[in-house]
Amino acid sequence: MRADFLTRIDAVAAADWNALVGADQPFVRHEFLAAMEHSGDVGAGTGWEPCHAILRADNGRLIGAMPLYLKTDSWGEFVFDFAWADAYRRAGLNYYPKLVAGVPFTPVTGPRALIAADQDPAQTTAALFAAAREIAAENQASSVHVLFPDLAEAQRLKANGMLVRKDCQFHWHNAGYSSFDDFLSGFTASKRKKVKRERRRVEEAGVTFRVLPGEEIDAAGWEQIMPLYGSSFWRRGRPPYLSEAFFREVATSLPGQLLVILAEHAGEAIAVAICFRSPDTLYGRYWGSSGRYHSLHFETCYYQGIDYCIAQGLSCFEPGTQGEHKISRGFVPTETWSAHWLSHPQFAAAVDDYLGRERDYIDEYMDAVRDHVPYRDKHG
């Protein structure tokens, strides 16, 4: 196999790239990554410079790929290494640029080493990691970071000298529920009463909901949606990560995988949750609202998504990162992973020591959280 590097994903055919990915998850598909590049949401001046690694067999067939970005900051990653960057700065060293394998602005577990079905996963992962280190060396990058691989891939990366980091998110799992009330029947009485009260408050306020497939949203619809989506970012003093051009392209290039949960009051859109889906999972990604309504966030981002999963027979709902308020609403702690290689041996040793202590804390935290889930049997 031989490695090559791409500064734009369109340099490889979509069918060849997607043959490595399959149809299960939208985020590493060619269409999703290309839409980010076409819209200018990644590229020059964004802090995310594409430099994807690909592997070809001697006959030219694509047998491996890794979506890679040269980063000049740590924003939009959701695996937080700001303290590492600060330690480099205080030592008089440059942490940036660094090299990141993952999906920009998308903290979803999935494949990062994309491998043809007839290739050996360990060998191909090793070759892709070697290609990533070569890109890092050519760009004087301090490090390589693989964000949100699954555990099997994280272990393969560990075997190649990467340091594995553990964290957790909160996910909902479908136990074959026939309805939302069936789901709530497993709650303790007090927790069940609380959720019903939250849903009732939204209904009594006169808020209604529509679930819109992305490919059916017209220009007027996006004009309603985008200010709501952007509001969450502007409140924190920064522009939105993703543009209307991105959403409109991916809505048509990945039909059936983008959907919008739209809350309305008196005919006016007041809140939105932009989601993606695969055959078995709903991914809640972006939320925003124009006003304050009691429990509107919980209904738009969580309860409507659970309703959708039950109706569609989806097995899992990943509503995004962080948020301990998800626990009492039926979401349970779920492990997430990342892998890190730092070229500086002393800093690598220090980070390795820190990650060991951090893993112990994460394990203790997840055990403590399980005591607070709303289910009577504590397993959901």
N, C-alpha and C positions, 0 to 999 in steps of 0.2 A: 504494500500500500504506500501511497505517497500523499503528502500533505500539501495543501494550498490555503491561501488566505483571501478573504473577500471583504472589500470595503462597502459592498452593497449586496444584499441578499438576492437581488434580481440577476446577479451574475451566475446563479445556478437555477436550473429549471424548477418550477414549483412542483411538478410531478416527481422529479427526482428527490427533492428535499422531503416532500410529504410521504414518499415511499418509506422513509426511515422513521416517520412519526406515527403514521396511522391516523385514524379519524377520532380517537377517543377524547383528546383534549385540544382545545383550540389554540392555546397560548404559544406553543412552539411550532405551529404550522406556518408554512411559508406566507400564507395570506395575512396572518396576524402580524408577523414581524415586518413584512413588506409594507403594510399600512402605516406602521410607525415611521418607517423611513420615508415613504412617499409624502406623508403629512408634515415632515420636518420635526416631529416630536422627539426623534432621536437623530443624531447627526451633528454637523458642525455647530458649535456654540451651545449645545444642549447639555454637555457633560456626559453624553453617551455616544461615543464614536464607534460605529460598527467595524469589526475586524474578525468576522466569523471564520472558524477553522473548518475545513472539509478534508475528507480522506477519499481517495479514489483507488480502485484496484488497477492492476496493470492494463486492463482492457478499457479503462476510463470510467467504469461504473462507479457511481457514488455509493460508498459503503459506510460512511460515518460523517457526522457533522456536530459542531458545537456552536450555539449562538454566543458570540463573544463581543464585549464592548470595552474599549479603553475609557476609563473613568477619570475625571478630574475633580470629583467630589464623591460623597457617599449618599447623596439624596436619591430617593426613589428606589432604594434597595430593600429596606425593611429587615436587613440583618445588620445590626448597628455596630460600626467599628470606629465611631468618631473618637473614642478614647485612644485607640491604637494610632490614629492619625495624629492626635495631639502629642502622644509619646514620641513619635518620630520627630515632630516639629521641635519639641523641647530638647531632643538629642542632636539637633542640627541636621536632620536627614529629611529627605522628601518621601512622603508616603504616596503622593500622587505624582504621576499617573499610576493607576493600578488596573488590573485586568479582571473583568467580571464575566462569568458565564451564567446566564440566566435570562429572564424576560423582564425588560424594563417596567418598573412601576407595578409589578404583578407578583405578589408574594404567595404563589401557589406551588405546591409540591408537584413535580413532574420530571420527565427525563431532561437532562442537560447534555449528556453524551448520547447523541442520536445514532443508533446503530442498526445496520441492515440485519434482517432476521437470520441470515445465513452466516453471520460473522460472530466470532467469539467475543462476548462482552468484556472480559477482562483485558484481552489483547487490544481491542479497539479503544476501550477507555484509556488504556496506557498510552496509545498512540495519540489520541486527542489531547491528553494532558501534556504530553511532550510537545505537541504543536503549540499549545497555549503558553508553555514556558518559553518557547522560541519567540513567539510574538511579544511576550513580556520583555525578554532580553533586548529585542530589536528596538523597543520603545522606552527602554530604561524604566520599566514599571517595577514597583517595589514588590509586587505580590500578585497572586492569582486567587480568585475567590469564586467558588461554585455555589450558587444560591438556590436553596430549596430543591435539591435532588431527593429522590426517595432513599430509604435506608440502604437498599442493596447497592445503589450507585455510590452512596457516601462511603460504604465499606470498600468498594473497589478503588475509590479515590484515596482512601486511607492507606490501602496497600501500595499505592504509588507515592507515598510520602506526604500526603496532605493531612492537615489537622482537622478533625471533625468537631463541629460545634452543634450543640443541641438546644432547641427552644421548643415552645409549644404554642399552638393556636387552639381555638375552640370551635369544634365542628358538631353538626347535628347528624344523627344517623337514623335512618328509617327502619323501624322494626316491623314493617309490613302494616303500618297504620291504615285504617280505612277512612279516617277523617281526623280533623284537628281535635275534636272531642275525644276520639280514641287515643290520640297521642297524649292529651292531658290526663287521661284516666290513670296513667302511670305515675303522676305527680302526687306529692303529699297534698293534703287538703288545702293548706295555707298557700302553697305555691300555685296550685291550680286556681284558687280564688283570685290571686294577684294577677295572673295572666288574663283571666276572663275580664277582670275589671279594667285592665289596660285596653283590651280590644273594645270593650263597651264604650269607653270614653271617646275613642276615635270615632266610632259609629255614631254616638250621640252628638258629636260635633258636626255631623253632616259630611264627613270625609268619605269619599268613595275611591275605588281603585280599579285600574285597568292594567292588564299585562299585555304588552305590545311586542310582537316579534320585530326585531330590528329592521328586517327587510321591508316591513310594511309602514315604517315611519317616514313621512314625507318631510319636505323642507320646513313647513310650518311646525311640524311636530318637533323637529330638532331645535327650532328657534325657541320653543317652550322649554325643552329639556336642558339645553346647554347652560343657561344662566343658573338653573337650580344646581346642576352638577358643579359649576364653578364656584358657587357660593361657599362651599366648605373650605376651599383653598383660599379664597380671598379673605375669609375671616381669620385665617392664619398668616395673612400678609404675603401670600405668594400666588403666582398664576397657576392655573390648573396644569396637571401633568400632560393631559391629552386633549387634542383639539377636536372640533366638530368634523374636520376633514378625516381624521382617523376613524371616528365612530361611523361616519357615513360610508367609508370605504369598506370597513370590516363587516358592516351590516349586510352589504351586498355580496362580498366575496366569501363570507362564511354564513350563508343563510341557515337559519334555525339555531344558531349558536349564540347570538346576541339577543337579549330581551330586556325590556324596560318595564319596571313596575312604577306606574305613575299614580300619584295621589292627587285628587282633585277636590275642590270645595267651591260650590256654587258655579260650576263650570270652568273654574280656573285651576291650572296646574299649580300645586303648592309644594310638592316634594317628589323626589325621584330616587330610585335605586336602579343603577345600570348593572346588569348581571350578564354572565355567560353561562352556557351549559354544555355538558357532554352527554353521551348516552346514559350515564348513571349519576351525574353530579351537577348541582347548581353552584355556581361561584358568584357570590355577592361581591361586587367590586367597588362601586362608587355611589355615594349618597350625597344629597343636598336638599335644602328646603328654603322656602322664602318667608316662613313665619313660624311662630311658636304655637304648637298644638300639643296638648298633653298626650304623651305616649306615641306620638306620630313616628318618631324614629324607630321604636321597637316594632310597630306594626308594619312600616314600609320595608325595613331592612331584614326583619326576622320572621314575623308571623306570616306575612304574605308569601315569603320564600318557602316556609314550611308547608303552607297550603299548596303551593305550586308543586313541590316535591311529592307530596302525598297524592295529588291528582294525577301527576305524570308518572308516578312509580319510580322516581329517582331515589337512589339509596343514600345519598349524602348531600349535605348543604354546607359549603365552606363560605362563611360570611365575611372573611377578611381577617386582618391581624388584630391582636390585642383585644381589650374590652372585656373585663371581668363581669360586666353587667350581662353578658351573654349566658353566664353559668346558670342563673336562676331561671332562664328561659329555655333551658333544655339542651344547651350546647355543652359538650364535654371536652376535657383537655386531650389534645392529640399532638404527638411528637412531630416536630419539623427539624430539618437538618441543613447544615451548610458545611463546606469544606474549604480550607484555606492553606495556601503555601506562601511563605514569606522568604524572600531571598536572603535577608539578613539573618545569620544563624543565631545571634544573641536574642534578637527580637522574636524569632521563631520559638526559641526555647521558653521565653517569658510568656508568650501567648499560649503555648502548649500547657504550661503550668496553670495559667488562668482558666483555660477551657475545662481542665479537669475539675477545678473547684466550682466552676459555673455549672457543669453537668450535675454535680451533687445537689446544688441549689435547685436546679430545674426539676430534678426527680422529687425532691422534698416538696416543692411548690405544687407539682401535679398531684402528689398524694394528698396534700392538704385541700386542694380544690375539689377533689372527688368527694370529700366529705360534705361539700356544699351544693352538689347538684340536686335538682328538685325531685329526682326520682325516688320512689320509695325503696327500691332495691339498690340505689346508688350506682347502677350500671347503665341505665338508659336503654 
